[in-house]
Amino acid sequence: MAPVPLFAQDSGQRVPLWPDGVPGFADRRAIPEVSAEYWTRHVNDPSIHFYAADPLRANGSAVLILPGGAHEFLVTTSEGHDVARWFAERGVAAFVLYYRLAREEGAPWDFEDARQDADRAMRLIRARAPEFGVDPAKLGVMGFSAGGELARWTLLSPPAPPEGEGDTLDTGDARPSFGILVFPGPLAMPGEVIGPDTPPVMLSTALDDECCAQSTLDIFAALHAGGAPVELHAYQAGGHAYNMGENTPFVSLKNWPTTIEDWMVDRGFMPQPAP
């Protein structure tokens, strides 16, 4: 196994989810991913990109980041690597998931494939937790838009069956310890279970988001009604894809990531910031 890098803001070490490619689809590893501007397409060899936590602040917490992109592409900059660096600077190890795209034209994948990638990533991180400097009990998930749908699936519905015959990694725990869903889409998977034992969830949306405001409110209502630990931040305006506040005229949204810090500190998933 490759050595884990020391803390570096721009590390982004790539780790494939399957060493020999997706079982049954190993030949598709030869199809290169394509990245330009803010997006990545043609994910045929799913992977995580690791950003080590600042060792001066690390407490073992980690987050798997699921970029959005309508399951047609991945917004790997402002909903991926930029977010990972933000967490790493605050003492939380971060992993950006490049998952298979169910709606990409010509691709053989479906939503269950994306779910398999998320489950596999959670298990891989936990299996290699000492290498990554991660506490397996403090590994959460954060998703934007379509990635928010995927995060919801990992939190609330049973794991997807593994690809092929599976391996020892597929016997591990894939359930996140917490979830942060940012303007998540409406897609759900069958068999959702909601109750007091649901991992704590934080939701964020702008109420003028025609895509995803209502689905965010619906998720909140279901979690609250089921007695799950949940917190909602609903902003009057801001539309879709305000991400981490880097491209919005609204001061409240420019500053909204501080609510992530507050929420995670309150639950022991992020170190208390220095005075």
N, C-alpha and C positions, 0 to 999 in steps of 0.2 A: 504494500500500500504506500502511496506517495506521502511524504511527510507533510504535516499541516503547517502552513506558514505562520510566522509570528504576526502579531497585529500589524496590519498595514491598511490604510484607508482604501486603497485600490487593489486589494489582493484578488478576490473573485476567483479563487481556485475552482476549476471545473472538475466535478466528480460524476461519472456516468452512473445511472441507476442500475443498469445491468452491464457487467464487464464485457460481455460478448454481444451486446445489443438486445433489443426486445425479443424474448423467445418467440420463435416462429416468424420473425421479421428482421432477422439479423442482416439480411442483404440490404435493407433500407438505410443502414448506417452509412453507406457510401453516398447517399444523397446529402449534399451539404446544406446546413442551415444558411439562411440568408438574412442578414441584418442591415438595416439602413435607417437613417434618421433616428426614430424612436422605437422601431419595431423589429421583431424577429419572426420569421416564417420557416416552414419546412422542418419542424421538430420531429425527427425520426429516430433519434438516439437520445431519449430523455435524460436530463441531468440536473444536478444542483450546482450552484455557484456559491462558494463559501466565503464569507467575510468574518474573520475572527474578531471577537470582542476586544475592546481596549482592555489590556490586562490590569490597568490601574483601577478599572471600574467593574470588571466582570464579576458576576455572582452565579454563573452557571446557566442563566436564562438564555433561551434561543428562540428564534422565530423562523418559520418557513414562509416565504413570501410568494404569493401566487398572483402574477400580473394579469390584468384584464386584456381585452381585445376581441370580445364577442366570439371567442373560440375560433376565430379566423386567423389571428396573429397574436403575438404577445407584446405588450407595451413594456419592453425590458429595460427602459431607461427610468422614466419618472414613476413607474409602478413596479420597478424591479431593483436594479443595481443602486439607484439613488437612495431608495428606501433602505436597502441593506447597509449602505454606508452610514445612514442616519442612526440606525440601531447600533451598529458596531461602535460608533463614537460614544454611545451612551451605555456601553458595557453589556450589550446583548448580542450574542453571536447570531448571524443572519445567513440564510440560505435562499437563493433565488431559484425557483423551480421552472425549468423549461419543460412544459408538459405538452403532450400530443393534442392536436387541434382538431376537434370533431367537425368543424364547419369549414375547414380549409378545402378549397376546390381540388378534387383529385386525390385527396388523402384517404386512406382506408380506415381511419380512426373514428371512434364514437365517444360519447360522453363517459362511458365506463372505462375507456382507455385512459382518459385524463384522470379519472378517479384512481385507477390503478397506479398511475405515476405519483399522485399525492400520497397514497398509502405507502408505496414503496420508499418514497423519500423520507417519510416520518420514521419508518422502520430502519432505514439505513443510518440516519442520523443517530438514532438511539443505540443502534448496534455499535457504532463507532464513536460514541459519546466521549470516551476518554481522549481520543485523538483530537476531537474538535473542542475540548474544554467545555462540554455541555452537561448539565444535569438532566437526565432523561425525564424527570418529573416537572421540568420547567420548559418544555418544548411546546410552543404554540404555533398558530397559523394566522397569517394575515392575507386577505385577498381583496382585490379591487374589481368591481363590476363582474365580468365573467369569472375572474379569479375569486371573487366573493361568493359566487355560486359554488365553486369547487371547495372553498373553505367551509361553507355550510354543509356540504355533503360529508366532509371528513369529520365534522363535529357531531352531526345528528343522525346519520344513517349508517347501516352496517357496512363494514369494509367490502370492497369489491373482490371477487375471486382473483387469485394471482394469475399472471400470464403463464401459459404452458403448464408444466407439472409443478412449478414452484420450487423454492429452495429453502434453506434454513432461515434465511432473512424474512421470508414471508410468514413465519410463525410469530413474529414480533408484534408489539403493540403499535398500532397506527393512529390511535386517538390522540388528538392534540390536548394539551393541558389548558389552553385558553384559545380564544379566537377573537380576531379584530376584523370585522366585515365593513368595508368601505364602499358605499353605494352598490351593494350586491344586487345582482339580477334576480329574476323570479324563479329560475329553474330549481326544482327540488327533486330528490331521489326518493323512491318508495321506502317505507319502513322507518321513517324518522321517529326517534324517541326523544322526548323532551321531559325533563323533570328536574328535581332539586340536585340530582347528580350530574346534570349537564355541565361541562366546563364553562367557566365564566366567559361571557361574550360582551364585546363592545361593538356598537353599531354607529355608523356615521353616514349622514345623507344631507343633501340640500333639498328642500321641499319643492323647488321648481324644477327638479330633475325629472323630465318626462319619462325617461327610461326606468329609473330605479328607486324613486322616492317611495312609491307605494309598496314595492316589494320589501324595502327596508322596514317600513312601518308594519307590514304584515308579519315579518320575521320577529320583530320586537313583540308584537301582540301575542304571537304564539308562544314565545319563550316566557313572557311575563305570565300569561295564563297558566302555563305549565309549571310555574314555580322555579324556573331556571334563573340563575344569577345573570342578569343582563343590564346593560346601561346603554341609553340612546342619546346621541347628539344630533339633533335635527336643526339645520340652519335654514333661515327663511329663504335665502337666495344663494345661488352659486352654480346651479346647473350640474352637469355631469363632468366627471374627470377633473375635479379640483385637486385630486391626489394629495400631496403633502403641502399644499398651499403655495407652490412655486409659481403658479400662473393664474392668479385671480386678483381682481380689484378689491375684494372684500377683506378687510382687516381681520375679521373673525375667522375666515378660512386660512389666511396667511398664518395665523397663530394656532389653528386647531390642533396641529400635532402635539402641542403641549398637553392636551387632554389625554393623549395616549400615554405620555410620561406619567401624569398624575394617576391614571387608572392602573397602570402597571406597577408603579411604586406602592400604591395602596394594597395591591394583592401580592406583593413580594416578587414580582417578575422583572423588576428593573431596580437597580441600585438607587438609593436616595441621592439626588443631585447635590453636589457640593454647594455650600452657601455662597 
